[in-house]
Amino acid sequence: LLTGKGAWVEAPIRSFGKQRLYKLVLVRQGVEKIIYCTADHRWFALDHRKPHRGRGHREFKTTELRPGKHRLQQVYGRSYKNKVKPSPFGVAHGFTFGDGSTSQGLRHTTSVNLVGEKDSHLQPFFALCPSSDQPGINAMRYSALPNFFREKPSINENHSYLLGWLMGYFAADGSCTSRGQVTISSAVESNIKFVRDVCAVLGIGTYSIRREDRVSNLTGQPHTMFSMTLQREHLDESFFIIPAHRQNFMKAGGSGVRRRKYW
């Protein structure tokens, strides 16, 4: 469980039998979330009613919450910043997970193409792997990679490896706009849900997963993309391997821009 000071601890979970549930509707930045909870569930919140203003976060039961009057306290895990160094093996794993491929047949090997100037910044993480030039697609192919690089790592891996994996995967499937919005996308919803879990472990806040139905401009077939935005104040410039991502992040104010939005 996550404590009020952002530490992950082991704690007992007990059953208290069947109880009446209440529907709690939360809203943040236009996104609605519904939680079903018991009457005595405890919440820590700011109370905007006059007698309670300026008293900080106080404890309320579910049945004491009032629409438009309470702002729920939100806590994130302790930030990786200045504490965790990314694993280079994790970076290679993450990028291969996003952009690699595994051949079929007897060889059954995994490889990755680093295409163009953008992907060339990943070369140091694959330097010990066999490589070959791919002039037809302006790429360098790195092979002899572990097949498990095409799978998600364990959420119980050490923080260094998980941070490296997230950085590598973001380099493959992430974007940072000129306004500094940091977003990662995938056609597989479970991939984005796993990113959300990794971010929780590393102390990186995230917003809700968004779904967008599209039509491919290559095949003309409909498909669904899932995306999620990471909260900028929990990142720093070292997170971005691709220079264009890092430059956009810094030009837009880096991690100094804080937009606290309460549920």
Disulfide bonds with the S-S distance in Angstrom:
none
